[in-house]
Amino acid sequence: MSAPLRSVDGQDEAAVLREIQAALRDLRFGAVEITVHNAQVVQIERKEKFRLQNSSGKSH
C-alpha cells in the first residue's frame, strides 16, 4: 500500500514524481540525480552513458 500523493511545502508531489519517471524512462546506463534544497526538489539531472563498440571487433 502506498501513501497518497500530497503537496509538500507547496510542491505538487505527483508532478515531481512524473518528472523523475520521465528522467528514468528509456535510461539504460547512467544516473538520475535529484537535488533537494530546503525540503524541495529543485533540480533533476539525467546523465546517460553510451558505449561505442567497434563493429570489426578489433580494439585500438
C-alpha positions as CSV (number, residue, x, y, z in Angstrom):
1,M,0.0,0.0,0.0
2,S,1.4,3.4,-0.9
3,A,0.9,6.7,0.8
4,P,-1.4,9.2,-1.0
5,L,0.3,11.8,-3.1
6,R,0.3,15.2,-1.5
7,S,1.7,18.7,-1.7
8,V,5.0,19.1,0.2
9,D,5.9,22.7,1.1
10,G,3.9,24.0,-1.8
11,Q,5.3,21.4,-4.3
12,D,3.0,19.1,-6.2
13,E,4.5,15.7,-5.3
14,A,2.7,14.0,-8.2
15,A,4.3,16.4,-10.7
16,V,7.8,15.9,-9.1
17,L,7.3,12.1,-9.4
18,R,6.2,12.4,-13.0
19,E,9.4,14.4,-13.8
20,I,11.6,11.7,-12.1
21,Q,9.8,9.0,-14.0
22,A,10.4,10.9,-17.3
23,A,14.1,11.2,-16.4
24,L,14.3,7.4,-15.8
25,R,12.3,6.5,-18.9
26,D,14.4,4.6,-21.5
27,L,17.6,5.1,-19.5
28,R,19.7,2.0,-20.0
29,F,23.1,3.1,-18.5
30,G,23.6,6.3,-16.4
31,A,22.2,8.1,-13.4
32,V,19.4,10.4,-12.3
33,E,20.4,12.9,-9.7
34,I,17.8,14.7,-7.6
35,T,18.8,17.9,-5.8
36,V,16.8,18.9,-2.8
37,H,17.1,22.4,-1.1
38,N,15.0,23.4,1.9
39,A,12.9,20.2,1.6
40,Q,12.0,20.9,-2.1
41,V,13.2,19.2,-5.2
42,V,15.0,22.0,-7.1
43,Q,16.7,20.0,-9.9
44,I,16.6,16.7,-11.6
45,E,19.6,15.8,-13.7
46,R,19.9,12.9,-16.1
47,K,23.3,11.6,-17.1
48,E,23.3,9.0,-19.8
49,K,26.3,6.9,-20.9
50,F,26.7,5.5,-24.4
51,R,29.3,2.8,-25.1
52,L,30.5,2.7,-28.7
53,Q,31.6,-0.7,-29.9
54,N,33.9,-1.3,-32.8
55,S,31.9,-3.2,-35.4
56,S,35.1,-5.1,-36.7
57,G,35.8,-6.5,-33.2
58,K,39.3,-5.0,-33.2
59,S,40.5,-2.8,-30.3
60,H,42.7,0.2,-31.0
